[in-house]
């Protein structure tokens, strides 16, 4: 806590303990508990900031009823983050707009709250960063950073085809994390179409062999949340005519 706020909180606890007749040792215990809670909160905030989430989303706000294909119990079990300790992977597959990124962000947030280091990136952005790092002679440093996360989330794999060099660099990321850390991948493509992204059946096969060895697959095909939201908004606009122009 900051100095002024900390002093104010201590005074508040002291007054409450005096009112309740709490003795000094128990007063000190309460202060210690509050300090621990505050320290943990700040550590979680630092982990969330370090993860570089594009936005912070929790699973509490995900509409599971709108996506019957998704196994809710599996997702909630994964939110315990035990799979990270076992170095298992998660792949979320489904058409665009079904909430794959939301689920990945929610699982990433849960891992941060469990005290785990998390990194988040879109696949295309990661490949661009890898190519840039290679050109600037800092590729090894970036690869060590990516390999060091307990959980790495790679979002939107399949939206953009990769160059041969980019595909090989991304493969190296997966290969270096194999059985050393957990990776979450979201993709709008089924596995049999991943060759169109990596451009090589050999590379795609080797990637899937590593990625799916210890994996939880989330089936997320369904109607697009974004499209449904746009349709509802459009209907509301048609039903609510604009206010009449003021009389001259």
C-alpha positions, 0 to 999 in steps of 0.5 A: 500500500502507499504510505498515506493510504497504509496509515489510514487503513491501519488507523481504521483497523485500530479503531475497529479493534478498539471498538470490538475489544480486540487485543494487540496480538490479534490486531497485529495479526489482522494487519498482517493478513491485510498486508498479505491480501494487498501484496497478492492483489498487486502481484496479480495486477503485475502478472496481468499487465505483463501478460499484455492482454488486449483486454481483461475478460473473465469466464464469469461474463462468457455466455455458455448458453449461447454456445451449446457445443462448448463443454462448460464443465471442462472450461471451468475445470481448466480455469483451476489451471492444473493443466498448466502444472501438468504442461498440457495444452488447450486448442479452441477451434470454431468459426469466427465470432464464437468467443474463442478469444474470450475463453482464452483470455478468461483462462489466462486471467485465471492463471494469473490469479493462480500466480502463474506467468502468462503471455498473450499474443495474436499469431500474426503479430507473433510471427511479425515479432519473430521475423523482426527479432531475427533481422535485429539479431535478438531472436534467441532472447525473444525465444527464451522469453516465449519459452519461459512463460508458464502459459503462452496464449497464441490467438487467431491462428489461421486468419493469415497464411504464413511465409515459409520463414514465419511458419518455421519460426512459429514452429520453433516456438511450439517446439521449444515449449513442448512438455516444458510449458502450456500453450493455448491456441485459438483457430478458426480452422479445423486441423486438416486445414492448418496446412494452408497456414503453414504451407507444408504438410511436413511442418504441420504434421510435426507441429500437431504431433507436439501440440496435441500430445497432451491437449484439451480440445474445446469445440466452439462452432456455432452462431457468431456472437458478434453477428447476433449482437449486430442483428439485435441492434439493427432490429432495435434501431428499426423498431425505435424510430428517430425522434421527430424533428422539432416544429419550426 
